[in-house]
Amino acid sequence: MNKELLSNKIRNLADSIGIDSIGFAEATTFSDSRINNPKQKDPSLSLPDAKSIQVFLTGYFTGMS
C-alpha cells in the first residue's frame, strides 16, 4: 500500500473516532528538539523498526465555567 493511501486511511479512521488533528513524521532523530533524553529524542532507540511516527491530538477543553 502506498504512503498517501495509508495516510488517508489513518486520517479517515482518526476523524471517525473524534481525533482533532493528526501528523506524520519520519522516525528519525528529532534535531530541532530541546529534549535531553536520547530515548525520547531518537525513536530508533525504542522502536528500531519504526519507519514513521504518528501524532494524534484531541482537545478536552469544554468551555468556560
mmCIF file of the N, C-alpha and C atoms, coordinates in Angstrom:
data_MODEL
# 
_entry.id   MODEL 
# 
loop_
_atom_site.group_PDB 
_atom_site.id 
_atom_site.type_symbol 
_atom_site.label_atom_id 
_atom_site.label_alt_id 
_atom_site.label_comp_id 
_atom_site.label_asym_id 
_atom_site.label_entity_id 
_atom_site.label_seq_id 
_atom_site.pdbx_PDB_ins_code 
_atom_site.Cartn_x 
_atom_site.Cartn_y 
_atom_site.Cartn_z 
_atom_site.occupancy 
_atom_site.B_iso_or_equiv 
_atom_site.pdbx_formal_charge 
_atom_site.auth_seq_id 
_atom_site.auth_comp_id 
_atom_site.auth_asym_id 
_atom_site.auth_atom_id 
_atom_site.pdbx_PDB_model_num 
ATOM 1   N N  . MET A 1 1  ? 0.854   -1.173 0.000  1.00 0.00 ? 1  MET A N  1 
ATOM 2   C CA . MET A 1 1  ? 0.000   0.000  0.000  1.00 0.00 ? 1  MET A CA 1 
ATOM 3   C C  . MET A 1 1  ? 0.899   1.235  0.000  1.00 0.00 ? 1  MET A C  1 
ATOM 4   N N  . ASN A 1 2  ? 0.554   2.216  -0.841 1.00 0.00 ? 2  ASN A N  1 
ATOM 5   C CA . ASN A 1 2  ? 1.416   3.403  -0.894 1.00 0.00 ? 2  ASN A CA 1 
ATOM 6   C C  . ASN A 1 2  ? 1.166   4.328  0.304  1.00 0.00 ? 2  ASN A C  1 
ATOM 7   N N  . LYS A 1 3  ? 2.134   5.202  0.564  1.00 0.00 ? 3  LYS A N  1 
ATOM 8   C CA . LYS A 1 3  ? 2.093   6.074  1.744  1.00 0.00 ? 3  LYS A CA 1 
ATOM 9   C C  . LYS A 1 3  ? 0.869   6.979  1.771  1.00 0.00 ? 3  LYS A C  1 
ATOM 10  N N  . GLU A 1 4  ? 0.541   7.559  0.619  1.00 0.00 ? 4  GLU A N  1 
ATOM 11  C CA . GLU A 1 4  ? -0.572  8.502  0.576  1.00 0.00 ? 4  GLU A CA 1 
ATOM 12  C C  . GLU A 1 4  ? -1.898  7.803  0.880  1.00 0.00 ? 4  GLU A C  1 
ATOM 13  N N  . LEU A 1 5  ? -2.114  6.630  0.315  1.00 0.00 ? 5  LEU A N  1 
ATOM 14  C CA . LEU A 1 5  ? -3.340  5.878  0.575  1.00 0.00 ? 5  LEU A CA 1 
ATOM 15  C C  . LEU A 1 5  ? -3.428  5.479  2.043  1.00 0.00 ? 5  LEU A C  1 
ATOM 16  N N  . LEU A 1 6  ? -2.329  4.998  2.603  1.00 0.00 ? 6  LEU A N  1 
ATOM 17  C CA . LEU A 1 6  ? -2.307  4.616  4.016  1.00 0.00 ? 6  LEU A CA 1 
ATOM 18  C C  . LEU A 1 6  ? -2.555  5.831  4.912  1.00 0.00 ? 6  LEU A C  1 
ATOM 19  N N  . SER A 1 7  ? -1.918  6.954  4.605  1.00 0.00 ? 7  SER A N  1 
ATOM 20  C CA . SER A 1 7  ? -2.125  8.188  5.385  1.00 0.00 ? 7  SER A CA 1 
ATOM 21  C C  . SER A 1 7  ? -3.591  8.601  5.361  1.00 0.00 ? 7  SER A C  1 
ATOM 22  N N  . ASN A 1 8  ? -4.217  8.523  4.196  1.00 0.00 ? 8  ASN A N  1 
ATOM 23  C CA . ASN A 1 8  ? -5.631  8.892  4.088  1.00 0.00 ? 8  ASN A CA 1 
ATOM 24  C C  . ASN A 1 8  ? -6.513  7.943  4.887  1.00 0.00 ? 8  ASN A C  1 
ATOM 25  N N  . LYS A 1 9  ? -6.209  6.661  4.868  1.00 0.00 ? 9  LYS A N  1 
ATOM 26  C CA . LYS A 1 9  ? -6.989  5.702  5.654  1.00 0.00 ? 9  LYS A CA 1 
ATOM 27  C C  . LYS A 1 9  ? -6.849  5.994  7.152  1.00 0.00 ? 9  LYS A C  1 
ATOM 28  N N  . ILE A 1 10 ? -5.633  6.291  7.589  1.00 0.00 ? 10 ILE A N  1 
ATOM 29  C CA . ILE A 1 10 ? -5.406  6.613  9.003  1.00 0.00 ? 10 ILE A CA 1 
ATOM 30  C C  . ILE A 1 10 ? -6.142  7.901  9.370  1.00 0.00 ? 10 ILE A C  1 
ATOM 31  N N  . ARG A 1 11 ? -6.059  8.916  8.510  1.00 0.00 ? 11 ARG A N  1 
ATOM 32  C CA . ARG A 1 11 ? -6.764  10.183 8.770  1.00 0.00 ? 11 ARG A CA 1 
ATOM 33  C C  . ARG A 1 11 ? -8.282  9.967  8.864  1.00 0.00 ? 11 ARG A C  1 
ATOM 34  N N  . ASN A 1 12 ? -8.822  9.163  7.955  1.00 0.00 ? 12 ASN A N  1 
ATOM 35  C CA . ASN A 1 12 ? -10.271 8.894  7.974  1.00 0.00 ? 12 ASN A CA 1 
ATOM 36  C C  . ASN A 1 12 ? -10.676 8.154  9.242  1.00 0.00 ? 12 ASN A C  1 
ATOM 37  N N  . LEU A 1 13 ? -9.886  7.179  9.640  1.00 0.00 ? 13 LEU A N  1 
ATOM 38  C CA . LEU A 1 13 ? -10.179 6.450  10.871 1.00 0.00 ? 13 LEU A CA 1 
ATOM 39  C C  . LEU A 1 13 ? -10.108 7.383  12.073 1.00 0.00 ? 13 LEU A C  1 
ATOM 40  N N  . ALA A 1 14 ? -9.047  8.199  12.133 1.00 0.00 ? 14 ALA A N  1 
ATOM 41  C CA . ALA A 1 14 ? -8.884  9.140  13.245 1.00 0.00 ? 14 ALA A CA 1 
ATOM 42  C C  . ALA A 1 14 ? -10.064 10.102 13.305 1.00 0.00 ? 14 ALA A C  1 
ATOM 43  N N  . ASP A 1 15 ? -10.499 10.591 12.160 1.00 0.00 ? 15 ASP A N  1 
ATOM 44  C CA . ASP A 1 15 ? -11.637 11.505 12.111 1.00 0.00 ? 15 ASP A CA 1 
ATOM 45  C C  . ASP A 1 15 ? -12.908 10.811 12.596 1.00 0.00 ? 15 ASP A C  1 
ATOM 46  N N  . SER A 1 16 ? -13.081 9.554  12.237 1.00 0.00 ? 16 SER A N  1 
ATOM 47  C CA . SER A 1 16 ? -14.301 8.828  12.616 1.00 0.00 ? 16 SER A CA 1 
ATOM 48  C C  . SER A 1 16 ? -14.387 8.541  14.113 1.00 0.00 ? 16 SER A C  1 
ATOM 49  N N  . ILE A 1 17 ? -13.256 8.577  14.808 1.00 0.00 ? 17 ILE A N  1 
ATOM 50  C CA . ILE A 1 17 ? -13.282 8.321  16.255 1.00 0.00 ? 17 ILE A CA 1 
ATOM 51  C C  . ILE A 1 17 ? -13.050 9.586  17.083 1.00 0.00 ? 17 ILE A C  1 
ATOM 52  N N  . GLY A 1 18 ? -13.100 10.743 16.425 1.00 0.00 ? 18 GLY A N  1 
ATOM 53  C CA . GLY A 1 18 ? -13.053 12.002 17.155 1.00 0.00 ? 18 GLY A CA 1 
ATOM 54  C C  . GLY A 1 18 ? -11.687 12.616 17.378 1.00 0.00 ? 18 GLY A C  1 
ATOM 55  N N  . ILE A 1 19 ? -10.679 12.154 16.668 1.00 0.00 ? 19 ILE A N  1 
ATOM 56  C CA . ILE A 1 19 ? -9.345  12.769 16.776 1.00 0.00 ? 19 ILE A CA 1 
ATOM 57  C C  . ILE A 1 19 ? -9.410  14.134 16.084 1.00 0.00 ? 19 ILE A C  1 
ATOM 58  N N  . ASP A 1 20 ? -8.921  15.180 16.743 1.00 0.00 ? 20 ASP A N  1 
ATOM 59  C CA . ASP A 1 20 ? -8.992  16.535 16.194 1.00 0.00 ? 20 ASP A CA 1 
ATOM 60  C C  . ASP A 1 20 ? -7.940  16.819 15.131 1.00 0.00 ? 20 ASP A C  1 
ATOM 61  N N  . SER A 1 21 ? -6.764  16.263 15.299 1.00 0.00 ? 21 SER A N  1 
ATOM 62  C CA . SER A 1 21 ? -5.687  16.524 14.351 1.00 0.00 ? 21 SER A CA 1 
ATOM 63  C C  . SER A 1 21 ? -4.707  15.355 14.378 1.00 0.00 ? 21 SER A C  1 
ATOM 64  N N  . ILE A 1 22 ? -4.038  15.155 13.268 1.00 0.00 ? 22 ILE A N  1 
ATOM 65  C CA . ILE A 1 22 ? -3.053  14.080 13.178 1.00 0.00 ? 22 ILE A CA 1 
ATOM 66  C C  . ILE A 1 22 ? -1.870  14.573 12.351 1.00 0.00 ? 22 ILE A C  1 
ATOM 67  N N  . GLY A 1 23 ? -0.686  14.122 12.725 1.00 0.00 ? 23 GLY A N  1 
ATOM 68  C CA . GLY A 1 23 ? 0.510   14.479 11.981 1.00 0.00 ? 23 GLY A CA 1 
ATOM 69  C C  . GLY A 1 23 ? 1.391   13.260 11.788 1.00 0.00 ? 23 GLY A C  1 
ATOM 70  N N  . PHE A 1 24 ? 2.181   13.291 10.753 1.00 0.00 ? 24 PHE A N  1 
ATOM 71  C CA . PHE A 1 24 ? 3.092   12.194 10.430 1.00 0.00 ? 24 PHE A CA 1 
ATOM 72  C C  . PHE A 1 24 ? 4.509   12.744 10.306 1.00 0.00 ? 24 PHE A C  1 
ATOM 73  N N  . ALA A 1 25 ? 5.470   11.956 10.753 1.00 0.00 ? 25 ALA A N  1 
ATOM 74  C CA . ALA A 1 25 ? 6.878   12.346 10.634 1.00 0.00 ? 25 ALA A CA 1 
ATOM 75  C C  . ALA A 1 25 ? 7.716   11.093 10.438 1.00 0.00 ? 25 ALA A C  1 
ATOM 76  N N  . GLU A 1 26 ? 8.864   11.257 9.810  1.00 0.00 ? 26 GLU A N  1 
ATOM 77  C CA . GLU A 1 26 ? 9.788   10.139 9.683  1.00 0.00 ? 26 GLU A CA 1 
ATOM 78  C C  . GLU A 1 26 ? 10.344  9.797  11.057 1.00 0.00 ? 26 GLU A C  1 
ATOM 79  N N  . ALA A 1 27 ? 10.607  8.533  11.282 1.00 0.00 ? 27 ALA A N  1 
ATOM 80  C CA . ALA A 1 27 ? 11.129  8.076  12.576 1.00 0.00 ? 27 ALA A CA 1 
ATOM 81  C C  . ALA A 1 27 ? 12.638  8.275  12.629 1.00 0.00 ? 27 ALA A C  1 
ATOM 82  N N  . THR A 1 28 ? 13.040  9.528  12.589 1.00 0.00 ? 28 THR A N  1 
ATOM 83  C CA . THR A 1 28 ? 14.459  9.885  12.674 1.00 0.00 ? 28 THR A CA 1 
ATOM 84  C C  . THR A 1 28 ? 14.660  10.745 13.921 1.00 0.00 ? 28 THR A C  1 
ATOM 85  N N  . THR A 1 29 ? 15.900  10.986 14.262 1.00 0.00 ? 29 THR A N  1 
ATOM 86  C CA . THR A 1 29 ? 16.214  11.793 15.443 1.00 0.00 ? 29 THR A CA 1 
ATOM 87  C C  . THR A 1 29 ? 15.603  13.185 15.310 1.00 0.00 ? 29 THR A C  1 
ATOM 88  N N  . PHE A 1 30 ? 14.984  13.661 16.388 1.00 0.00 ? 30 PHE A N  1 
ATOM 89  C CA . PHE A 1 30 ? 14.388  14.991 16.407 1.00 0.00 ? 30 PHE A CA 1 
ATOM 90  C C  . PHE A 1 30 ? 15.505  16.011 16.590 1.00 0.00 ? 30 PHE A C  1 
ATOM 91  N N  . SER A 1 31 ? 15.941  16.613 15.526 1.00 0.00 ? 31 SER A N  1 
ATOM 92  C CA . SER A 1 31 ? 17.099  17.502 15.591 1.00 0.00 ? 31 SER A CA 1 
ATOM 93  C C  . SER A 1 31 ? 16.755  18.885 16.146 1.00 0.00 ? 31 SER A C  1 
ATOM 94  N N  . ASP A 1 32 ? 15.519  19.324 16.008 1.00 0.00 ? 32 ASP A N  1 
ATOM 95  C CA . ASP A 1 32 ? 15.129  20.657 16.484 1.00 0.00 ? 32 ASP A CA 1 
ATOM 96  C C  . ASP A 1 32 ? 14.464  20.605 17.845 1.00 0.00 ? 32 ASP A C  1 
ATOM 97  N N  . SER A 1 33 ? 14.801  19.621 18.627 1.00 0.00 ? 33 SER A N  1 
ATOM 98  C CA . SER A 1 33 ? 14.137  19.413 19.906 1.00 0.00 ? 33 SER A CA 1 
ATOM 99  C C  . SER A 1 33 ? 15.033  19.826 21.067 1.00 0.00 ? 33 SER A C  1 
ATOM 100 N N  . ARG A 1 34 ? 14.408  20.252 22.160 1.00 0.00 ? 34 ARG A N  1 
ATOM 101 C CA . ARG A 1 34 ? 15.148  20.566 23.374 1.00 0.00 ? 34 ARG A CA 1 
ATOM 102 C C  . ARG A 1 34 ? 15.155  19.374 24.335 1.00 0.00 ? 34 ARG A C  1 
ATOM 103 N N  . ILE A 1 35 ? 14.677  18.246 23.855 1.00 0.00 ? 35 ILE A N  1 
ATOM 104 C CA . ILE A 1 35 ? 14.647  17.036 24.668 1.00 0.00 ? 35 ILE A CA 1 
ATOM 105 C C  . ILE A 1 35 ? 16.075  16.562 24.915 1.00 0.00 ? 35 ILE A C  1 
ATOM 106 N N  . ASN A 1 36 ? 16.395  16.248 26.162 1.00 0.00 ? 36 ASN A N  1 
ATOM 107 C CA . ASN A 1 36 ? 17.740  15.791 26.502 1.00 0.00 ? 36 ASN A CA 1 
ATOM 108 C C  . ASN A 1 36 ? 17.854  14.276 26.580 1.00 0.00 ? 36 ASN A C  1 
ATOM 109 N N  . ASN A 1 37 ? 16.749  13.590 26.823 1.00 0.00 ? 37 ASN A N  1 
ATOM 110 C CA . ASN A 1 37 ? 16.759  12.145 26.954 1.00 0.00 ? 37 ASN A CA 1 
ATOM 111 C C  . ASN A 1 37 ? 16.890  11.506 25.567 1.00 0.00 ? 37 ASN A C  1 
ATOM 112 N N  . PRO A 1 38 ? 18.001  10.794 25.293 1.00 0.00 ? 38 PRO A N  1 
ATOM 113 C CA . PRO A 1 38 ? 18.200  10.207 23.961 1.00 0.00 ? 38 PRO A CA 1 
ATOM 114 C C  . PRO A 1 38 ? 17.070  9.276  23.530 1.00 0.00 ? 38 PRO A C  1 
ATOM 115 N N  . LYS A 1 39 ? 16.458  8.526  24.466 1.00 0.00 ? 39 LYS A N  1 
ATOM 116 C CA . LYS A 1 39 ? 15.371  7.617  24.088 1.00 0.00 ? 39 LYS A CA 1 
ATOM 117 C C  . LYS A 1 39 ? 14.127  8.372  23.637 1.00 0.00 ? 39 LYS A C  1 
ATOM 118 N N  . GLN A 1 40 ? 13.945  9.586  24.114 1.00 0.00 ? 40 GLN A N  1 
ATOM 119 C CA . GLN A 1 40 ? 12.807  10.394 23.687 1.00 0.00 ? 40 GLN A CA 1 
ATOM 120 C C  . GLN A 1 40 ? 13.134  11.166 22.415 1.00 0.00 ? 40 GLN A C  1 
ATOM 121 N N  . LYS A 1 41 ? 14.395  11.413 22.174 1.00 0.00 ? 41 LYS A N  1 
ATOM 122 C CA . LYS A 1 41 ? 14.811  12.211 21.024 1.00 0.00 ? 41 LYS A CA 1 
ATOM 123 C C  . LYS A 1 41 ? 15.035  11.364 19.770 1.00 0.00 ? 41 LYS A C  1 
ATOM 124 N N  . ASP A 1 42 ? 15.370  10.086 19.963 1.00 0.00 ? 42 ASP A N  1 
ATOM 125 C CA . ASP A 1 42 ? 15.674  9.216  18.834 1.00 0.00 ? 42 ASP A CA 1 
ATOM 126 C C  . ASP A 1 42 ? 14.761  7.986  18.871 1.00 0.00 ? 42 ASP A C  1 
ATOM 127 N N  . PRO A 1 43 ? 13.702  7.967  18.051 1.00 0.00 ? 43 PRO A N  1 
ATOM 128 C CA . PRO A 1 43 ? 12.757  6.854  18.067 1.00 0.00 ? 43 PRO A CA 1 
ATOM 129 C C  . PRO A 1 43 ? 13.396  5.491  17.793 1.00 0.00 ? 43 PRO A C  1 
ATOM 130 N N  . SER A 1 44 ? 14.495  5.458  17.061 1.00 0.00 ? 44 SER A N  1 
ATOM 131 C CA . SER A 1 44 ? 15.113  4.175  16.726 1.00 0.00 ? 44 SER A CA 1 
ATOM 132 C C  . SER A 1 44 ? 15.694  3.462  17.948 1.00 0.00 ? 44 SER A C  1 
ATOM 133 N N  . LEU A 1 45 ? 15.922  4.201  19.044 1.00 0.00 ? 45 LEU A N  1 
ATOM 134 C CA . LEU A 1 45 ? 16.428  3.567  20.257 1.00 0.00 ? 45 LEU A CA 1 
ATOM 135 C C  . LEU A 1 45 ? 15.342  2.763  20.964 1.00 0.00 ? 45 LEU A C  1 
ATOM 136 N N  . SER A 1 46 ? 14.094  3.178  20.835 1.00 0.00 ? 46 SER A N  1 
ATOM 137 C CA . SER A 1 46 ? 12.980  2.458  21.452 1.00 0.00 ? 46 SER A CA 1 
ATOM 138 C C  . SER A 1 46 ? 12.269  1.543  20.467 1.00 0.00 ? 46 SER A C  1 
ATOM 139 N N  . LEU A 1 47 ? 12.200  1.993  19.222 1.00 0.00 ? 47 LEU A N  1 
ATOM 140 C CA . LEU A 1 47 ? 11.471  1.275  18.176 1.00 0.00 ? 47 LEU A CA 1 
ATOM 141 C C  . LEU A 1 47 ? 12.369  1.137  16.949 1.00 0.00 ? 47 LEU A C  1 
ATOM 142 N N  . PRO A 1 48 ? 13.322  0.213  16.969 1.00 0.00 ? 48 PRO A N  1 
ATOM 143 C CA . PRO A 1 48 ? 14.318  0.146  15.902 1.00 0.00 ? 48 PRO A CA 1 
ATOM 144 C C  . PRO A 1 48 ? 13.756  -0.111 14.507 1.00 0.00 ? 48 PRO A C  1 
ATOM 145 N N  . ASP A 1 49 ? 12.574  -0.705 14.393 1.00 0.00 ? 49 ASP A N  1 
ATOM 146 C CA . ASP A 1 49 ? 12.000  -0.985 13.080 1.00 0.00 ? 49 ASP A CA 1 
ATOM 147 C C  . ASP A 1 49 ? 11.016  0.075  12.600 1.00 0.00 ? 49 ASP A C  1 
ATOM 148 N N  . ALA A 1 50 ? 10.798  1.113  13.402 1.00 0.00 ? 50 ALA A N  1 
ATOM 149 C CA . ALA A 1 50 ? 9.821   2.149  13.042 1.00 0.00 ? 50 ALA A CA 1 
ATOM 150 C C  . ALA A 1 50 ? 10.263  2.904  11.802 1.00 0.00 ? 50 ALA A C  1 
ATOM 151 N N  . LYS A 1 51 ? 9.310   3.174  10.940 1.00 0.00 ? 51 LYS A N  1 
ATOM 152 C CA . LYS A 1 51 ? 9.570   3.954  9.724  1.00 0.00 ? 51 LYS A CA 1 
ATOM 153 C C  . LYS A 1 51 ? 8.970   5.357  9.846  1.00 0.00 ? 51 LYS A C  1 
ATOM 154 N N  . SER A 1 52 ? 7.879   5.469  10.625 1.00 0.00 ? 52 SER A N  1 
ATOM 155 C CA . SER A 1 52 ? 7.242   6.770  10.799 1.00 0.00 ? 52 SER A CA 1 
ATOM 156 C C  . SER A 1 52 ? 6.653   6.883  12.196 1.00 0.00 ? 52 SER A C  1 
ATOM 157 N N  . ILE A 1 53 ? 6.358   8.119  12.555 1.00 0.00 ? 53 ILE A N  1 
ATOM 158 C CA . ILE A 1 53 ? 5.739   8.439  13.835 1.00 0.00 ? 53 ILE A CA 1 
ATOM 159 C C  . ILE A 1 53 ? 4.415   9.136  13.515 1.00 0.00 ? 53 ILE A C  1 
ATOM 160 N N  . GLN A 1 54 ? 3.359   8.748  14.208 1.00 0.00 ? 54 GLN A N  1 
ATOM 161 C CA . GLN A 1 54 ? 2.081   9.426  14.062 1.00 0.00 ? 54 GLN A CA 1 
ATOM 162 C C  . GLN A 1 54 ? 1.758   10.097 15.389 1.00 0.00 ? 54 GLN A C  1 
ATOM 163 N N  . VAL A 1 55 ? 1.311   11.328 15.295 1.00 0.00 ? 55 VAL A N  1 
ATOM 164 C CA . VAL A 1 55 ? 0.939   12.083 16.486 1.00 0.00 ? 55 VAL A CA 1 
ATOM 165 C C  . VAL A 1 55 ? -0.541  12.424 16.361 1.00 0.00 ? 55 VAL A C  1 
ATOM 166 N N  . PHE A 1 56 ? -1.310  12.051 17.389 1.00 0.00 ? 56 PHE A N  1 
ATOM 167 C CA . PHE A 1 56 ? -2.746  12.288 17.387 1.00 0.00 ? 56 PHE A CA 1 
ATOM 168 C C  . PHE A 1 56 ? -3.069  13.326 18.458 1.00 0.00 ? 56 PHE A C  1 
ATOM 169 N N  . LEU A 1 57 ? -3.956  14.230 18.133 1.00 0.00 ? 57 LEU A N  1 
ATOM 170 C CA . LEU A 1 57 ? -4.302  15.321 19.034 1.00 0.00 ? 57 LEU A CA 1 
ATOM 171 C C  . LEU A 1 57 ? -5.809  15.360 19.228 1.00 0.00 ? 57 LEU A C  1 
ATOM 172 N N  . THR A 1 58 ? -6.219  15.421 20.461 1.00 0.00 ? 58 THR A N  1 
ATOM 173 C CA . THR A 1 58 ? -7.636  15.596 20.747 1.00 0.00 ? 58 THR A CA 1 
ATOM 174 C C  . THR A 1 58 ? -7.771  16.579 21.902 1.00 0.00 ? 58 THR A C  1 
ATOM 175 N N  . GLY A 1 59 ? -8.697  17.492 21.752 1.00 0.00 ? 59 GLY A N  1 
ATOM 176 C CA . GLY A 1 59 ? -8.889  18.504 22.779 1.00 0.00 ? 59 GLY A CA 1 
ATOM 177 C C  . GLY A 1 59 ? -9.848  18.034 23.851 1.00 0.00 ? 59 GLY A C  1 
ATOM 178 N N  . TYR A 1 60 ? -9.679  18.552 25.027 1.00 0.00 ? 60 TYR A N  1 
ATOM 179 C CA . TYR A 1 60 ? -10.594 18.218 26.110 1.00 0.00 ? 60 TYR A CA 1 
ATOM 180 C C  . TYR A 1 60 ? -11.246 19.469 26.707 1.00 0.00 ? 60 TYR A C  1 
ATOM 181 N N  . PHE A 1 61 ? -10.905 20.638 26.185 1.00 0.00 ? 61 PHE A N  1 
ATOM 182 C CA . PHE A 1 61 ? -11.473 21.895 26.684 1.00 0.00 ? 61 PHE A CA 1 
ATOM 183 C C  . PHE A 1 61 ? -12.961 21.921 26.367 1.00 0.00 ? 61 PHE A C  1 
ATOM 184 N N  . THR A 1 62 ? -13.773 22.158 27.364 1.00 0.00 ? 62 THR A N  1 
ATOM 185 C CA . THR A 1 62 ? -15.221 22.144 27.165 1.00 0.00 ? 62 THR A CA 1 
ATOM 186 C C  . THR A 1 62 ? -15.856 23.529 27.296 1.00 0.00 ? 62 THR A C  1 
ATOM 187 N N  . GLY A 1 63 ? -15.048 24.536 27.409 1.00 0.00 ? 63 GLY A N  1 
ATOM 188 C CA . GLY A 1 63 ? -15.588 25.899 27.513 1.00 0.00 ? 63 GLY A CA 1 
ATOM 189 C C  . GLY A 1 63 ? -15.338 26.502 28.891 1.00 0.00 ? 63 GLY A C  1 
ATOM 190 N N  . MET A 1 64 ? -15.701 27.752 29.003 1.00 0.00 ? 64 MET A N  1 
ATOM 191 C CA . MET A 1 64 ? -15.507 28.462 30.273 1.00 0.00 ? 64 MET A CA 1 
ATOM 192 C C  . MET A 1 64 ? -16.640 28.130 31.229 1.00 0.00 ? 64 MET A C  1 
ATOM 193 N N  . SER A 1 65 ? -16.314 28.041 32.524 1.00 0.00 ? 65 SER A N  1 
ATOM 194 C CA . SER A 1 65 ? -17.377 27.787 33.503 1.00 0.00 ? 65 SER A CA 1 
ATOM 195 C C  . SER A 1 65 ? -17.689 29.015 34.309 1.00 0.00 ? 65 SER A C  1 
# 
